[in-house]
Amino acid sequence: MMRHLLLPRCGPLRHLSSPISLPRLAHYKAPTPPAPPTPPKPPKKPVSFTFHDETWEDPYSWMSNLSDKVAMRHMDVYMEQEEKYTEAFMSDTERLQSKLQSEMAFRMTPELSTPPIKFGPWLYYRRVEEGKQFPVLCRRLASLNEEFISNKSPSAGFDFVSGRRIEQKLIDYNQEAERFGGYAYEELSEISPDHRFIAYTMYDKDNDYFRLSVRDLNSGSILSKPQADRVSNLAWVKDGKALLYTVTNNNRRPYRIYCSMLGSDEEDVKLLEESDDNVYVNIRHTKDFRFVTVNKFSITTSKVFLINAADPLSGMTLVWECGGQAHCIVEHHQGCLYLFTDAAKEGQPVDYHYLLCSPVVVSSSPRNWESVFIDDPDLIIEDVDFNDTHMVFIVREGRKFRICSVALPLPRGKGAVYLKELNPHFLPLPKYVSQISPGPNYDYYSSIIRFTVSSPVMPDAVVDYDLSTGMWNIIQQKNMLHERTRILYGTASSASSLANASISKRSGSTDEVNFKDDLLWNDLSEFYACENYDVSSHDGVLVPLTIVYSRKNKKENHSPGILHGHGAYGELLDKRWRGELKSLLDRGWVVAYADVRGGGGGGKKWHHDGRRTKKHNSIEDFISCAKFLIDKEIVQENKLAAWGYSAGGLLVASAINSCPDLFRAALLKVPFLDPTNTLLYPILPLAPADYEEFGYPGDIEDFQAIRKYSPYDNIQKNALYPAVLISSSFNTRFGVWEAAKWAARVRECAVYDPKRPVLLNLTTDIVEENRYLQSKEAALEAAFLLKVIGS
């Protein structure tokens, strides 16, 4: 827009003596700036609660009373007021939002095709057709790989040279969206081992569950059975002639397993029904499709059963049992079962996962499991993957992730050995790797294994590693310097010279690339610095802190910054390069990540030291990292923002309650803000992992801890709070009432400052499934930060 060029310009002062008639300055009045918008004030309807002899009052509990029609009408009115308030406050940033969204959408442009996944004789992939919102699942024979047109310009499945159709459309998710009210949100999909069927589950928004369908890949039609609701797991048996699936009850607890014989008119056979409300069930097939494992777990016990995939109705065999809730994955390789678990050893808890093995056929009972490796605190095994000839490990040395492989079968008769004794082949990796994610690796007999390498200063790189030759290839990666996607599949002329350059490398004894190889990885560390610190927390524990900034645009001692945190469920903090953050980095911002206790990357103890009665450690860790950024002048005082998603929202909001003057702004995305009421009186079903993480209200110590860290119950009165933007959803799966209640109470208790508002950004769609909405929301968040903090 160039409307400003049409406005009259004020000339220099000497023009005041010209004959042009001008208004006298004495009578000139500057226009009065519009009054700041007034935040909504929802009605207060106090309700008292008593538990463990403690009584408290909740003035906004009515917001979560979904069965009260009058309350929900009031809620609708209140949400409209919140929407208008947010729009009014952000109205002067519309041009900025448009510019930011344009920047971000350009970087978030979806790849027109996913990298093909080889499974048997086929290459499977998803591609986007012009003008369509959702992708299409396709396949073509691997023998025609040379005719695979590059991801830049998919051929829509027709070889114009030979006149043959070389592509087969399997599922058009645009048509699935028509079946499911405009949504095409798939949770599970499994191709049968004979490649004739695909079983998949789609989210039914109207009923709030996932629905199972099985499609015949030859005819394209959906089978009349099985069709089931509330499906949570799938596993093929009988070489694709039958399907096992689990269903959940109304509380979303997986509790039944069914077997459906495809092509049969008989009803699906119920293999298992778990009546104990505390026990959860899931299934998975081993990679060679020889067995299906059935996991039954609760907070007190974990069991693994084995089903023969060739005869799924022959019953289940118990192969593993341990006390407590443990992570247990069983795989099969040439007559041996391998168990990857973090279960206690001889009654003593362990900090990391370990690998056990046992023959499939045993004469003794109970089954004897032997350790494969000697525990090595200097080389922690984080994950394992298999194929027919090799075992692949994602390992960690301190906080550094690596990936390596060893040949199968493993030496026998020697007992447990150190992994290093097997001379593992390590892949060279970029310097700042924050996560390595395996898969998908469906083909048990393929020599190629796929994984994704993530880094704070490198776009995600999808890598194919040939275990038979030691060669590896980056098959897809966004190139942020040229704002496009690197294309490495196919022979189309649209592939760039960079794409066609030799990018094959052989793995060796070193695990880091040299500067020359950085170009292959599309590493951005030449332009964006990544620094790691250890920050002393309140109890002297060192907390890893990662910071990223633009080498060109960082402002010494004056930089604004944003600190990310999560600290829950033992999950790694997402430190991947995100294109939307580039807009802040290029405006001089520092982006920081606090790996607080409760999260992953430090073993089970690191997780347990930040949950239940020790949740305060997570919060103190986050506060310590925030103070470190300011004390070391990495971020200017009064220019620090905080960011938290889901459980990370609880972390950030609790830190704000403790030190409201430490932060100038905060972004909370679908945050968990009212743990007292949610854990005591759950509106939506909770899993055992939720109570293990945040505490059991029935336990007096847990309850007291919840009351102390709860963001909603500990808002400081008469304190000046930072500006906060909360993103939530009208979809009740995300609990919009928690955000609404917290916003109302902060406004009620804290000092009112129109420049530090608490805003709600409410959506009606699943933002994660729509890149346009993703860029729109990210632009709003960035504009909010730039407005309230500046750049």
C-alpha positions in Angstrom: 0.0 0.0 0.0 1.3 3.5 -0.9 -1.5 5.7 0.4 0.9 7.7 2.5 2.4 9.1 -0.7 -0.9 10.9 -1.4 -0.9 12.7 1.9 0.0 16.5 1.9 3.6 17.0 3.1 4.7 19.8 5.5 7.3 22.0 3.9 10.3 23.6 5.7 9.7 26.5 8.2 10.6 29.2 5.7 7.3 28.4 3.8 5.4 29.9 6.7 6.0 33.3 5.2 4.5 32.3 1.9 1.0 33.5 1.0 -0.5 30.0 1.6 -3.1 30.3 4.3 -2.3 28.1 7.3 -4.2 27.7 10.5 -2.8 29.6 13.4 -0.7 27.5 15.8 -2.4 28.9 18.8 -5.7 27.4 17.8 -4.3 24.0 16.7 -5.2 21.0 18.8 -3.6 17.7 18.4 -6.1 14.9 17.8 -6.9 13.0 21.0 -5.6 9.5 20.9 -8.3 6.9 21.3 -8.9 5.6 24.7 -7.4 2.2 25.4 -9.9 -0.6 25.1 -11.5 -1.8 28.4 -11.0 -5.5 29.3 -14.2 -7.6 29.7 -15.5 -8.3 33.2 -17.3 -11.6 33.3 -19.8 -12.1 36.1 -18.5 -13.6 39.4 -20.5 -16.5 40.8 -18.5 -17.7 43.8 -18.5 -21.4 44.7 -16.8 -22.8 47.8 -14.8 -26.1 47.7 -13.4 -28.1 50.6 -10.9 -30.9 50.4 -8.3 -32.2 52.9 -9.8 -29.7 55.4 -8.9 -26.8 53.2 -11.6 -24.5 51.9 -11.3 -22.1 48.9 -13.5 -20.0 46.7 -13.7 -20.0 42.9 -15.6 -17.0 41.5 -15.4 -18.3 37.9 -16.1 -22.0 38.3 -19.3 -21.5 36.2 -17.1 -21.2 33.1 -16.4 -24.9 33.1 -20.0 -26.0 33.8 -20.6 -27.4 30.4 -24.0 -28.9 31.3 -25.4 -25.5 32.4 -27.0 -24.0 29.4 -27.4 -20.5 31.0 -23.7 -20.6 32.0 -22.7 -21.5 28.5 -24.7 -18.7 27.0 -22.9 -16.3 29.4 -19.6 -18.0 28.3 -20.5 -17.3 24.6 -21.1 -13.6 25.4 -17.9 -13.4 27.4 -15.8 -15.1 24.6 -17.2 -12.5 22.1 -16.1 -9.7 24.4 -12.7 -11.2 24.7 -12.4 -11.5 21.0 -13.3 -7.9 20.5 -11.0 -6.8 23.2 -8.0 -8.6 21.6 -8.9 -7.1 18.2 -9.1 -3.6 19.6 -5.8 -3.8 21.4 -4.0 -5.3 18.3 -5.8 -3.0 15.8 -2.8 -0.7 15.3 -0.6 -3.7 14.4 -2.6 -4.9 11.4 0.0 -3.8 8.8 2.7 -5.4 11.0 0.8 -8.6 11.3 0.3 -8.7 7.5 4.0 -8.2 6.9 4.9 -10.9 9.5 2.4 -13.3 8.2 3.8 -12.8 4.7 7.3 -13.5 6.0 6.3 -16.6 7.9 3.9 -18.1 5.4 6.7 -18.0 2.8 9.0 -20.0 5.1 6.2 -22.3 6.2 5.2 -23.2 2.6 4.5 -26.9 2.7 6.6 -29.3 0.7 4.6 -30.4 -2.3 5.5 -33.9 -1.5 6.8 -35.8 1.5 10.0 -37.9 0.9 8.9 -41.3 -0.4 8.9 -44.1 2.2 10.0 -47.5 0.8 7.9 -50.4 2.1 8.2 -53.6 0.2 8.0 -53.0 -3.6 6.3 -49.6 -3.2 7.2 -46.0 -2.5 4.5 -44.3 -0.3 4.3 -40.5 -0.1 1.8 -37.7 0.4 1.6 -34.8 -2.0 -0.5 -31.6 -2.3 -2.6 -30.9 -5.4 -2.9 -27.4 -6.6 -5.8 -25.5 -5.0 -6.4 -28.2 -2.4 -6.1 -27.8 1.4 -5.3 -31.4 2.3 -2.8 -33.8 0.9 -3.3 -37.0 -1.1 -1.7 -40.3 0.0 -0.1 -42.0 -3.1 2.2 -44.8 -4.0 4.2 -46.0 -7.0 6.5 -49.0 -7.6 10.0 -48.5 -6.3 11.3 -49.9 -9.6 10.1 -46.7 -11.2 12.0 -44.5 -8.8 14.0 -42.9 -11.7 10.7 -41.6 -13.0 9.8 -40.0 -9.7 9.3 -36.3 -10.5 10.8 -33.9 -8.0 8.9 -32.6 -5.0 8.8 -29.2 -6.7 6.4 -30.3 -9.4 4.6 -33.6 -8.8 3.5 -35.2 -11.9 0.0 -36.1 -10.6 0.9 -39.7 -11.5 1.1 -39.8 -15.3 4.3 -40.6 -17.3 3.8 -38.6 -20.4 6.7 -40.4 -22.1 5.4 -43.9 -21.9 1.7 -42.9 -21.6 1.4 -45.1 -18.5 0.0 -44.2 -15.1 2.8 -44.7 -12.6 1.1 -43.4 -9.5 -1.8 -44.8 -7.6 -3.9 -42.5 -5.3 -4.8 -44.2 -2.1 -6.6 -41.6 0.1 -7.7 -38.1 -0.8 -7.9 -36.3 2.5 -9.9 -33.5 0.9 -12.7 -36.1 0.4 -12.1 -37.3 4.0 -12.7 -33.8 5.1 -16.1 -33.9 3.5 -16.9 -37.0 5.5 -15.8 -35.4 8.8 -17.2 -31.9 8.9 -14.3 -30.1 7.1 -11.5 -31.7 9.1 -9.0 -34.2 7.8 -7.1 -35.0 11.0 -5.6 -38.5 10.9 -4.1 -40.1 14.0 -3.2 -43.7 12.9 -2.6 -45.3 9.5 -1.1 -48.8 8.8 -0.5 -50.4 5.5 -1.2 -54.2 5.5 2.0 -56.3 5.0 0.5 -57.6 1.7 0.0 -53.9 0.6 -3.7 -54.6 -0.2 -5.3 -52.5 2.5 -4.8 -49.5 4.6 -6.4 -49.1 8.1 -6.6 -45.5 9.4 -8.4 -43.4 12.0 -9.9 -40.0 11.3 -11.0 -37.5 14.0 -14.8 -37.1 14.2 -15.1 -33.5 15.5 -18.8 -33.8 16.2 -18.4 -36.8 18.5 -14.9 -36.0 19.7 -13.3 -39.4 18.9 -11.3 -41.2 16.2 -13.2 -43.5 13.8 -11.6 -46.5 12.1 -11.9 -47.2 8.4 -10.2 -49.9 6.2 -9.8 -49.1 2.5 -9.1 -51.6 -0.3 -6.1 -50.2 -2.1 -7.0 -52.0 -5.4 -10.6 -50.8 -5.7 -10.3 -47.7 -3.5 -13.5 -48.6 -1.7 -14.0 -48.6 2.1 -14.8 -52.0 3.5 -18.1 -52.5 5.3 -16.1 -53.9 8.3 -14.3 -53.2 10.5 -15.7 -49.8 11.1 -15.3 -48.8 14.8 -15.3 -45.7 17.0 -12.9 -44.6 19.7 -10.0 -46.6 18.2 -6.6 -46.0 19.7 -4.3 -48.7 18.3 -4.0 -50.9 15.2 -2.0 -54.0 14.3 -2.1 -56.2 11.2 -2.1 -60.0 11.5 -2.4 -63.1 9.2 -0.3 -61.4 6.5 -2.9 -58.6 6.1 -6.0 -60.9 6.2 -7.0 -59.7 9.7 -6.7 -56.6 11.8 -6.4 -56.1 15.5 -7.6 -52.9 17.1 -8.1 -51.4 20.5 -11.0 -49.2 21.6 -11.5 -46.8 24.5 -14.4 -46.4 26.9 -16.2 -43.1 27.4 -13.3 -42.0 29.7 -10.8 -42.6 26.8 -9.2 -45.6 28.6 -8.1 -48.2 26.0 -9.6 -51.4 27.4 -10.8 -53.8 24.6 -8.9 -55.6 21.8 -10.9 -56.9 18.8 -9.9 -59.1 15.9 -11.6 -58.4 12.5 -11.3 -61.0 9.7 -11.3 -59.0 6.5 -13.9 -60.2 4.0 -15.8 -62.2 6.6 -19.4 -61.5 7.5 -18.8 -62.6 11.1 -18.7 -60.1 13.9 -15.3 -59.0 15.1 -13.9 -61.2 17.9 -13.2 -59.6 21.3 -9.8 -60.9 22.4 -9.5 -58.9 25.6 -11.6 -56.7 27.9 -9.8 -55.1 30.8 -12.3 -54.3 33.6 -9.9 -52.6 36.0 -10.4 -48.8 35.5 -6.7 -48.3 36.4 -5.3 -50.5 33.7 -4.7 -49.3 30.2 -4.1 -51.5 27.1 -2.3 -51.0 23.8 -1.0 -53.1 20.9 1.7 -53.0 18.3 3.1 -55.4 15.8 6.8 -56.3 15.7 8.6 -54.9 12.6 8.7 -58.3 10.9 4.9 -58.8 11.4 5.6 -62.1 13.2 4.0 -61.1 16.6 1.7 -58.6 18.1 2.6 -57.3 21.6 -0.1 -56.4 24.1 0.9 -54.0 26.8 -1.2 -53.8 30.0 0.0 -51.1 32.4 -1.1 -49.1 35.5 0.8 -47.1 38.1 1.5 -50.3 40.0 2.4 -52.9 37.3 3.4 -53.3 33.7 2.9 -56.5 31.6 3.7 -57.5 28.0 1.9 -60.4 26.3 2.7 -61.9 22.9 0.2 -62.9 20.2 1.2 -65.1 17.3 0.3 -63.0 14.2 -0.2 -66.1 12.1 -2.9 -67.4 14.5 -4.3 -64.3 16.5 -7.1 -66.3 18.1 -4.7 -68.8 19.7 -4.3 -66.7 22.9 -1.7 -64.5 24.5 1.5 -65.4 26.3 2.9 -63.4 29.1 6.6 -62.5 28.3 7.4 -59.7 30.7 6.1 -58.4 34.0 7.4 -55.7 36.4 6.2 -53.5 39.2 5.3 -49.9 38.6 4.6 -48.2 35.3 7.4 -48.8 32.9 8.1 -48.1 29.3 8.3 -51.6 27.6 8.8 -52.2 23.9 9.4 -55.7 22.6 10.9 -56.5 19.2 11.7 -59.8 17.4 14.7 -60.7 15.4 15.5 -64.2 14.2 14.1 -66.2 17.1 15.1 -63.7 19.8 12.9 -61.2 21.7 14.5 -57.8 22.5 13.0 -55.7 25.3 13.8 -52.0 25.6 12.7 -50.8 29.0 13.3 -48.5 31.9 11.8 -50.9 34.5 13.5 -51.1 37.9 16.4 -53.6 38.3 16.2 -55.9 41.3 13.8 -53.5 42.9 16.0 -50.5 42.4 14.9 -47.7 40.1 17.1 -46.9 37.1 17.8 -43.6 35.5 17.9 -44.7 31.9 16.6 -47.3 29.4 18.4 -50.6 28.8 18.1 -53.6 26.4 17.3 -57.2 27.4 17.0 -60.3 25.2 15.4 -63.8 25.5 14.6 -66.6 23.1 11.1 -66.8 21.8 10.8 -70.4 22.8 11.7 -71.1 26.4 11.2 -74.1 28.6 11.5 -72.4 32.0 8.9 -70.2 33.7 9.2 -67.4 34.4 11.1 -66.4 31.3 14.7 -65.4 31.8 15.9 -62.1 30.3 19.6 -61.3 29.9 21.2 -57.9 29.6 22.6 -57.1 26.2 24.9 -54.2 27.3 26.7 -53.2 30.4 25.4 -49.9 31.7 27.6 -47.0 30.5 26.9 -43.6 32.1 29.0 -42.0 29.4 27.0 -43.4 26.5 23.2 -43.5 27.3 20.9 -45.4 24.9 17.9 -43.2 24.3 16.2 -45.2 21.5 16.6 -48.3 19.4 15.5 -49.3 15.9 15.8 -52.6 14.1 16.0 -54.1 10.6 16.9 -57.6 9.5 20.7 -57.0 9.5 21.4 -54.1 11.9 20.4 -52.5 15.2 20.5 -48.7 15.3 20.9 -46.6 18.4 20.2 -43.0 19.3 22.6 -42.3 22.1 23.5 -39.4 24.3 26.9 -38.3 25.7 26.0 -35.8 28.4 23.6 -33.5 26.5 25.0 -34.4 23.0 23.0 -36.7 20.8 24.6 -39.2 18.4 23.4 -42.0 16.2 25.2 -45.3 15.5 24.6 -48.8 14.2 25.9 -52.4 14.9 25.5 -55.5 12.8 23.1 -58.3 13.7 23.1 -60.9 15.1 24.9 -59.8 18.2 27.8 -62.0 19.5 26.4 -64.7 21.7 27.9 -66.5 24.7 29.9 -63.5 25.9 27.2 -62.1 28.1 26.6 -58.3 28.4 29.2 -56.1 26.8 29.8 -52.4 26.4 28.2 -50.9 23.3 31.6 -49.5 22.3 33.1 -53.0 22.2 30.9 -53.8 19.2 32.7 -51.0 17.1 29.5 -49.1 16.3 29.5 -46.9 13.2 28.7 -43.3 14.1 27.3 -40.8 11.7 28.9 -37.4 11.4 26.4 -34.8 12.7 26.2 -31.0 12.9 27.5 -29.4 16.1 24.3 -28.3 17.7 21.9 -31.3 17.5 19.0 -31.0 19.9 17.0 -34.1 18.9 17.2 -37.1 16.7 13.8 -38.6 15.7 13.7 -42.1 14.2 11.4 -43.2 11.4 9.1 -43.9 9.8 11.0 -47.2 9.1 8.3 -49.7 8.0 10.4 -52.0 5.9 12.1 -54.5 8.1 14.1 -55.9 5.2 15.3 -52.6 3.8 19.0 -51.7 4.4 18.0 -48.0 4.6 16.9 -46.5 7.8 15.5 -42.9 8.1 15.7 -40.4 10.8 15.3 -36.6 11.3 18.0 -34.4 12.8 16.9 -31.2 14.6 18.9 -28.2 15.7 18.2 -24.7 17.0 20.3 -23.3 14.1 19.4 -25.7 11.3 16.1 -26.6 9.6 15.1 -30.2 10.2 17.0 -32.6 8.0 15.4 -35.9 6.9 18.3 -38.4 6.4 18.4 -41.8 4.8 21.2 -44.0 6.2 22.2 -47.1 4.2 23.3 -49.6 6.8 24.9 -52.0 4.3 27.3 -49.4 2.8 27.6 -46.7 5.6 26.4 -44.1 3.1 23.9 -41.4 4.2 21.9 -38.8 2.3 20.0 -35.7 3.3 16.8 -36.3 1.3 14.8 -33.3 2.4 15.6 -30.0 4.2 14.4 -26.5 4.0 17.0 -24.1 2.7 16.4 -20.9 4.7 19.1 -18.9 3.0 17.3 -19.3 -0.4 13.9 -19.6 1.2 13.1 -22.9 -0.6 13.2 -26.6 0.0 16.0 -28.8 -1.0 14.9 -31.5 -3.4 16.9 -34.6 -3.7 14.5 -37.2 -5.2 14.0 -37.6 -8.9 15.6 -36.5 -12.1 13.3 -33.6 -13.1 15.1 -30.5 -14.5 13.4 -28.4 -11.7 15.9 -29.9 -9.2 18.5 -27.3 -8.5 22.3 -27.7 -8.9 22.5 -27.8 -5.1 20.1 -30.7 -5.0 22.0 -32.5 -7.7 25.3 -32.0 -6.0 26.9 -35.0 -4.4 25.6 -35.2 -0.9 26.4 -38.8 -0.1 28.8 -39.3 2.8 30.2 -42.3 4.5 29.9 -42.8 8.2 33.1 -43.0 10.1 34.6 -42.8 13.6 33.9 -39.1 14.1 30.5 -37.8 14.7 30.7 -34.1 13.9 30.9 -32.5 10.5 33.7 -30.0 9.5 32.9 -26.5 8.2 32.9 -27.7 4.6 30.2 -30.2 5.4 28.1 -27.6 7.1 27.0 -26.5 3.6 25.6 -30.0 3.0 23.6 -29.8 6.3 22.3 -26.3 5.5 23.6 -25.3 8.9 22.9 -21.6 9.7 25.4 -21.2 12.5 27.4 -18.8 10.3 24.5 -16.4 10.6 22.8 -17.4 13.8 24.9 -18.1 16.9 24.0 -20.9 19.3 25.4 -20.9 22.8 25.0 -23.3 25.8 25.2 -22.4 29.4 24.7 -24.2 32.7 22.7 -22.1 35.1 22.7 -22.7 38.9 19.1 -23.1 40.2 17.8 -22.4 43.7 19.3 -25.6 45.1 22.6 -25.5 43.2 21.5 -27.9 40.4 22.8 -26.8 37.0 20.1 -26.3 34.4 21.0 -26.3 30.7 20.2 -23.1 28.9 20.5 -22.6 25.1 20.4 -19.2 23.4 20.2 -18.4 19.8 20.6 -14.9 18.2 21.5 -13.3 14.9 25.2 -12.5 14.6 24.3 -9.5 12.5 21.3 -8.0 14.3 21.8 -8.7 18.0 22.0 -5.5 20.0 24.6 -5.7 22.7 23.1 -5.2 26.1 19.8 -4.0 24.6 18.3 -7.1 23.0 14.8 -8.2 23.8 14.4 -11.9 24.3 12.0 -14.8 24.7 12.5 -17.8 27.0 10.9 -21.1 26.2 10.1 -23.8 28.7 8.1 -27.0 29.2 9.4 -29.3 31.9 6.8 -32.1 32.0 6.3 -35.8 31.2 10.0 -36.3 30.7 9.7 -34.9 27.2 12.5 -33.1 25.4 12.1 -29.4 25.1 11.4 -28.5 21.4 14.5 -26.6 20.3 14.1 -27.2 16.6 14.7 -24.3 14.2 11.4 -22.7 13.4 11.0 -20.4 10.5 8.6 -18.1 12.4 11.2 -17.3 15.0 13.5 -16.0 12.2 11.3 -12.9 12.1 12.2 -12.1 15.7 15.9 -13.1 15.4 16.3 -10.8 12.4 14.8 -8.0 14.4 17.5 -8.4 17.1 15.7 -10.8 19.5 17.4 -13.5 21.5 15.6 -16.8 21.6 16.4 -18.9 24.7 15.4 -22.4 25.8 15.5 -23.6 29.5 15.8 -27.4 29.9 14.2 -27.4 33.3 13.6 -30.4 35.6 10.5 -32.4 34.7 11.5 -32.5 31.1 13.7 -34.9 29.1 17.3 -35.3 28.2 18.6 -35.9 31.7 17.3 -39.3 32.6 14.4 -40.4 34.7 15.7 -38.7 37.9 15.7 -35.3 36.0 12.1 -36.0 35.1 11.1 -37.1 38.6 12.8 -34.1 40.3 10.3 -31.8 38.5 7.0 -33.5 39.0 4.3 -33.9 41.7 5.7 -32.6 45.1 8.9 -31.5 43.3 7.1 -29.4 40.6 8.5 -26.3 42.3 11.9 -27.3 41.0 10.8 -26.8 37.4 9.5 -23.3 38.2 12.6 -22.3 40.1 14.8 -23.6 37.3 12.9 -21.4 34.8 13.1 -18.3 37.0 16.9 -18.9 37.5 17.4 -19.1 33.7 15.3 -15.9 33.2 17.4 -14.0 35.9 20.6 -15.3 34.3 19.6 -13.8 30.9 19.1 -10.4 32.5 22.0 -10.5 35.0 24.5 -11.5 32.2 22.9 -8.7 30.0 22.1 -11.3 27.3 18.6 -9.8 27.4 17.8 -6.3 28.4 16.0 -5.9 31.7 12.3 -5.3 31.2 12.5 -6.8 27.7 12.2 -10.5 28.5 9.2 -12.5 27.4 8.3 -16.1 28.3 6.7 -18.8 26.1 4.9 -22.0 27.2 2.8 -24.6 25.5 0.3 -26.8 27.4 2.1 -28.0 30.6 4.7 -25.4 29.7 1.9 -22.8 30.1 1.6 -23.9 33.7 5.4 -23.5 34.1 5.4 -20.0 32.7 2.3 -18.8 34.6 3.6 -20.1 37.9 6.9 -18.4 37.3 5.0 -15.1 36.6 3.1 -15.5 39.9 6.4 -15.9 41.7 8.2 -13.0 40.0 5.7 -10.9 38.0 8.3 -8.1 37.5 10.8 -10.5 35.9 8.9 -10.7 32.6 7.5 -8.0 30.4 5.3 -10.3 28.3 4.3 -13.9 28.0 2.8 -16.2 25.3 0.7 -19.1 26.7 -0.5 -21.6 24.1 -3.5 -23.9 25.2 -2.1 -23.7 28.7 -2.8 -25.9 31.8 -3.6 -23.2 34.4 -6.1 -24.6 36.9 -4.6 -27.9 38.1 -6.5 -27.9 41.4 -9.9 -28.1 39.8 -8.8 -30.1 36.8 -7.2 -32.8 38.8 -9.9 -32.9 41.5 -12.9 -32.6 39.2 -11.8 -33.5 35.7 -14.2 -32.4 33.0 -12.2 -34.3 30.3 -10.8 -37.7 31.1 -7.2 -37.8 32.5 -4.7 -40.6 32.1 -2.5 -42.0 34.9 0.5 -40.2 33.4 -1.3 -36.8 34.1 -1.6 -37.7 37.8 1.9 -39.1 38.0 3.1 -35.8 36.5 1.1 -33.2 38.5 0.1 -35.1 41.6 -2.8 -37.1 43.1 -5.2 -34.8 44.9 -6.2 -37.7 47.2 -2.6 -37.7 48.5 -2.3 -34.9 51.1 1.3 -34.0 50.2 0.5 -33.9 46.5 -2.6 -31.9 47.1 -0.7 -29.3 49.1 2.0 -29.1 46.4 -0.7 -28.6 43.7 -2.2 -25.7 45.7 1.2 -24.1 46.0 2.1 -24.2 42.3 -1.3 -23.8 40.8 -1.2 -20.7 38.5 -4.9 -19.9 39.0 -4.8 -20.1 42.8 -1.6 -18.1 43.4 -2.1 -14.8 41.5 -0.5 -12.0 43.4 -2.8 -9.2 44.5 -1.9 -5.6 43.6 1.1 -6.7 41.6 2.0 -5.4 38.1 1.8 -8.4 35.8 3.4 -8.7 32.3 1.3 -8.4 29.2 0.0 -11.9 28.3 -1.4 -13.4 25.1 -3.2 -16.7 25.6 -4.0 -18.8 22.6 -6.8 -21.4 23.2 -9.6 -23.1 21.2 -13.3 -23.3 21.3 -12.9 -27.0 20.8 -13.5 -28.4 24.3 -10.6 -30.9 23.9 -8.3 -28.0 24.8 -10.2 -26.6 27.8 -10.8 -22.9 26.9 -12.3 -22.3 30.3 -8.9 -22.6 32.0 -7.5 -19.7 29.9 -10.7 -17.6 30.5 -10.7 -18.2 34.2 -7.0 -17.3 34.6 -7.4 -14.1 32.5 -10.4 -12.9 34.5 -8.7 -13.5 37.8 -5.4 -11.8 36.8 -7.4 -8.7 35.8 -9.3 -8.8 39.0 -6.3 -9.2 41.3 -3.4 -7.5 39.6 -2.7 -3.8 39.0 -4.4 -2.6 35.9 -2.1 -1.2 33.2 -3.7 -0.7 29.7 -0.2 -1.3 28.2 0.0 -4.7 29.9 -3.2 -6.4 28.9 -4.2 -10.1 29.3 -5.5 -11.1 25.9 -7.3 -14.2 24.7 -6.7 -15.4 21.1 -9.5 -17.9 20.4 -9.7 -20.2 17.4 -12.4 -22.6 16.2 -10.1 -24.8 14.1 -7.2 -27.2 14.7 -4.4 -24.8 14.0 -1.7 -27.5 13.8 -3.4 -28.9 10.7 -3.6 -25.6 8.8 -0.5 -23.8 7.7 -2.4 -20.6 6.9 -3.7 -20.5 10.4 -0.3 -21.4 11.8 1.3 -18.4 10.1 -1.6 -16.1 11.1 -1.3 -17.1 14.7 2.5 -16.8 14.7 2.2 -13.4 13.2 -0.3 -12.3 15.8 2.0 -13.5 18.6 5.1 -11.8 17.1 3.2 -8.5 16.6 2.0 -8.7 20.2 5.6 -9.1 21.4 6.9 -6.3 19.2 4.1 -4.0 20.4 4.4 -4.5 24.1 8.2 -4.9 24.2 9.5 -3.3 21.1 12.5 -4.3 19.0 
